[in-house]
Amino acid sequence: MRARNPYYPHDRVELVIPAYLPRLLAAAAVLFVLVLLGATGSYIVPPGHRGVKVTLGRAAEQFLPEGFGFKLPLVTRVVPISVRQRTVPLHAECFSSDLQQVTLDLRILYRVPEQSVVQIYRQYAGDPFDNLIAPRVQEAVKEVTALLTAEQIVKNRGQVKLDALARAREKIGDILEVNDLVIRNIDLSDELERAIEAKMVAEQEAARARFVQMQTEIEAETAVIRAESEAQAIRIRGEALRLNPEFLRLQLVEKWNGRSPLVVPGDVSGTGSGLLLPVGRPAPAGDEP
């Protein structure tokens, strides 16, 4: 092949193409096609995911497990769907039974069961939270809070969570696993928070006053019981002395200090045996009897 020289238009330049160049270009084209087929003819499903095989816009009925595999080049693609547990924030604005606005800061813990992977892809493009979970959880929370006052919502936080979780699971069904619903915070208006706080303080003071009153009543009842017991003991002791006068004489003898005794008749008539009673002054402290 000859070409004109731009500096010498009348002279012709001969271009020589190597014989191996066409074969090299053909080999490069074949290699490119092979690489393209290899890249589009295989797939990898990462750990914690399941694959949905889509061929010409049609999803297969069975999901693909994690790992490496082959597919039809250019016409088939594999869409990975996560089956791991996810935690997604959600804010729910509700009204209590006393028409107070309550805002709940929630965390929803859910996962996609592997048997629902294909259905989730077909109906919700693989991410069911915005279209399935969020509206049903908000509806469940509003139904629960509508039955309680704002004060009851704050006090019964755990029960509100359990009731809302049960209602949300019932509304969502078995297509998803809603593992937990966490209430991170409950926001009320400033005026309502102050009113609830004042009421709780008043209730605590009333409970403390009832406790003090109950303690006083118990102490009074204890004193009455103690007095009755002492009176009963005195009556029993007097009855025992009346029936056993010798016991009194025994006590007098045991307590005699050794000084000159006084003989006292045992009874009014003076016929009974006498009693000996001390008549001297008590010995000073430290003196021997």
C-alpha positions in Angstrom: 0.0 0.0 0.0 1.3 3.4 -0.9 0.5 6.8 0.4 1.5 10.3 -0.6 4.2 12.2 1.2 2.8 15.5 2.6 6.1 17.2 2.0 6.6 15.7 -1.4 3.2 15.1 -2.9 4.6 13.5 -6.0 6.6 10.9 -4.1 4.7 7.9 -2.8 5.4 6.2 0.6 4.9 2.4 1.0 3.3 1.2 4.3 4.1 -2.3 5.3 1.6 -4.1 7.7 3.1 -7.0 9.6 1.5 -10.4 8.7 0.9 -11.3 12.4 -1.1 -8.1 13.2 -4.5 -9.5 12.0 -4.0 -12.7 13.9 -3.1 -10.6 17.0 -6.2 -8.5 16.7 -8.4 -11.6 16.2 -6.8 -13.2 19.3 -7.5 -10.1 21.4 -11.1 -10.0 20.2 -11.6 -13.6 21.1 -10.0 -13.0 24.5 -12.2 -10.1 25.1 -15.3 -12.1 24.2 -14.2 -14.9 26.5 -13.6 -12.5 29.4 -17.0 -10.9 28.8 -18.7 -14.3 28.7 -16.9 -15.4 31.8 -17.9 -12.3 33.7 -21.5 -12.4 32.6 -21.8 -16.1 32.8 -21.0 -16.5 36.5 -22.2 -15.1 39.8 -21.2 -14.8 43.4 -23.8 -14.6 46.3 -22.0 -13.1 49.3 -22.4 -14.5 52.8 -25.6 -13.6 54.6 -27.5 -13.2 51.4 -29.6 -15.3 49.0 -29.8 -14.8 45.3 -32.8 -14.3 43.0 -32.2 -15.4 39.4 -33.8 -13.1 37.0 -33.9 -14.2 33.3 -35.2 -11.7 30.8 -37.2 -10.0 33.6 -38.7 -13.2 35.0 -37.7 -14.2 38.6 -37.0 -17.9 39.3 -39.2 -19.6 41.9 -36.3 -20.9 43.9 -33.6 -18.8 45.6 -29.9 -19.3 45.1 -27.7 -20.1 48.1 -24.6 -18.2 48.9 -21.5 -19.0 46.9 -20.2 -19.2 43.3 -22.3 -20.4 40.3 -22.9 -20.1 36.6 -25.7 -18.4 34.7 -26.7 -17.6 31.1 -24.5 -14.7 29.9 -26.1 -11.4 29.2 -29.7 -12.6 29.6 -29.6 -13.7 33.3 -28.7 -11.7 36.3 -28.6 -12.7 40.0 -29.9 -10.1 42.6 -28.5 -10.7 46.2 -31.1 -10.2 49.0 -29.8 -9.9 52.6 -31.2 -12.4 55.1 -29.3 -10.9 58.1 -31.1 -9.1 60.9 -31.4 -5.4 60.3 -32.0 -2.5 62.8 -33.8 0.4 61.3 -34.9 3.6 63.1 -38.5 4.8 62.9 -40.4 7.8 64.4 -44.1 7.3 65.2 -46.3 10.3 66.0 -49.3 9.2 67.9 -52.2 10.6 70.1 -53.1 9.3 73.5 -56.6 8.7 74.8 -56.6 12.2 76.4 -55.7 13.8 73.0 -52.1 14.5 73.8 -49.5 14.2 71.1 -46.8 11.6 71.8 -43.8 11.0 69.6 -42.0 7.6 69.9 -38.4 7.0 68.8 -38.4 3.4 67.8 -35.8 0.8 66.5 -37.2 -2.1 64.5 -35.2 -5.3 64.4 -36.3 -7.6 61.5 -34.9 -10.1 59.0 -36.1 -11.7 55.7 -36.6 -15.5 56.0 -34.9 -17.3 53.1 -38.2 -18.9 52.0 -39.5 -15.3 51.5 -36.6 -14.0 49.5 -38.2 -14.4 46.0 -41.6 -13.0 47.2 -39.9 -10.0 48.8 -38.1 -9.3 45.6 -41.2 -9.6 43.5 -43.4 -7.5 45.7 -41.0 -5.0 47.4 -37.9 -5.0 45.2 -35.9 -6.6 47.9 -36.4 -3.9 50.6 -39.7 -4.3 52.4 -39.1 -1.8 55.2 -40.6 1.4 53.7 -43.5 -0.3 52.0 -44.4 -3.1 54.5 -42.8 -2.8 57.9 -42.9 1.0 58.6 -46.6 1.6 57.9 -47.8 -1.4 59.8 -45.6 -0.7 62.8 -46.8 2.9 62.9 -50.4 1.7 62.7 -49.9 -0.8 65.5 -48.3 1.8 67.8 -51.1 4.3 67.1 -53.7 1.6 68.0 -52.0 0.9 71.3 -51.3 4.5 72.4 -54.9 5.5 71.5 -56.1 3.3 74.4 -53.9 4.9 77.0 -53.4 8.3 78.5 -50.1 10.1 78.0 -49.2 9.3 81.6 -50.0 5.6 81.2 -47.8 5.5 78.1 -44.9 6.8 80.0 -45.5 4.6 83.0 -46.3 1.4 81.1 -43.5 1.6 78.5 -42.8 -2.1 78.6 -46.4 -3.1 78.1 -46.8 -0.6 75.2 -43.8 -2.2 73.5 -45.2 -5.8 73.9 -48.7 -4.8 72.7 -47.3 -2.9 69.7 -45.0 -5.7 68.7 -47.8 -8.3 68.9 -50.1 -6.2 66.7 -47.3 -5.4 64.2 -46.4 -9.1 63.8 -50.1 -9.9 63.3 -50.4 -7.2 60.6 -47.1 -8.1 58.8 -47.7 -11.9 58.8 -45.1 -14.6 58.2 -43.5 -13.0 55.2 -41.0 -11.3 57.6 -39.6 -12.0 61.0 -40.0 -8.9 63.3 -37.7 -9.9 66.1 -38.1 -6.9 68.4 -39.4 -3.3 68.7 -37.3 -1.1 71.0 -38.7 2.2 72.4 -35.7 4.4 72.8 -37.5 7.6 73.8 -41.0 9.0 74.4 -41.3 12.7 73.6 -44.1 14.8 75.2 -44.8 18.5 75.3 -43.0 20.5 77.9 -46.2 21.4 79.7 -47.4 17.8 79.8 -44.0 16.6 81.1 -44.1 19.1 83.9 -47.7 18.2 84.8 -46.8 14.4 84.9 -43.7 15.1 87.0 -45.7 17.2 89.5 -48.3 14.5 89.8 -45.7 11.8 90.3 -44.1 13.8 93.1 -47.5 14.3 94.8 -48.2 10.6 94.6 -44.8 9.9 96.1 -45.5 12.3 99.0 -48.9 10.7 99.5 -47.4 7.3 99.6 -44.8 8.4 102.1 -47.6 9.9 104.3 -49.5 6.7 104.1 -46.5 4.7 105.2 -45.8 7.0 108.2 -49.5 6.7 109.2 -49.4 2.9 108.9 -46.2 2.8 110.9 -47.7 4.9 113.6 -50.8 2.6 113.7 -48.6 -0.5 113.9 -46.6 1.0 116.8 -49.9 1.9 118.6 -51.3 -1.6 118.1 -48.0 -3.0 119.4 -48.1 -0.9 122.5 -51.7 -2.0 123.2 -50.8 -5.6 122.7 -47.8 -5.1 125.1 -50.0 -3.5 127.7 -52.6 -6.2 127.5 -49.9 -8.8 127.8 -48.5 -7.1 130.9 -51.9 -6.8 132.4 -52.6 -10.4 131.7 -49.3 -11.4 133.3 -50.1 -9.3 136.4 -53.5 -11.0 136.7 -52.0 -14.4 136.3 -49.3 -13.6 138.9 -51.9 -12.3 141.4 -54.0 -15.3 140.9 -51.0 -17.6 141.5 -50.1 -15.7 144.7 -53.7 -15.9 145.9 -53.8 -19.6 145.4 -50.2 -20.2 146.7 -49.5 -17.8 149.7 -46.4 -19.8 150.6 -44.7 -18.6 147.4 -44.9 -15.0 148.7 -43.3 -16.1 152.0 -40.5 -17.8 150.1 -39.7 -14.6 148.2 -39.7 -12.6 151.5 -37.3 -15.0 153.0 -35.0 -15.0 150.0 -34.8 -11.2 150.0 -34.3 -10.8 153.8 -31.0 -8.9 154.4 -30.2 -10.4 157.8 -31.3 -7.5 160.0 -33.7 -7.7 162.9 -36.9 -9.1 161.6 -40.4 -8.1 162.3 -42.9 -10.8 162.9 -46.1 -10.2 161.0 -49.1 -12.4 161.5 -49.9 -14.7 158.6 -53.6 -13.5 158.5 -55.9 -10.9 160.0 -57.0 -13.1 162.9 -53.4 -13.6 164.0 -53.9 -17.3 164.2 -51.7 -18.2 161.2 -48.0 -18.5 161.1 -46.2 -15.1 161.1 -44.0 -13.5 158.4 -40.6 -12.1 159.1 -40.0 -8.7 157.6 -36.8 -6.6 158.0 -37.1 -3.5 160.1 -33.6 -2.0 160.1 -32.4 0.7 157.8 -30.9 -0.4 154.6 -27.1 -0.7 154.8 -25.1 2.1 153.2 -23.6 1.4 149.8 -20.4 -0.7 150.2 -21.2 -2.0 153.7 -21.5 -5.6 154.3 -24.9 -6.8 155.6 
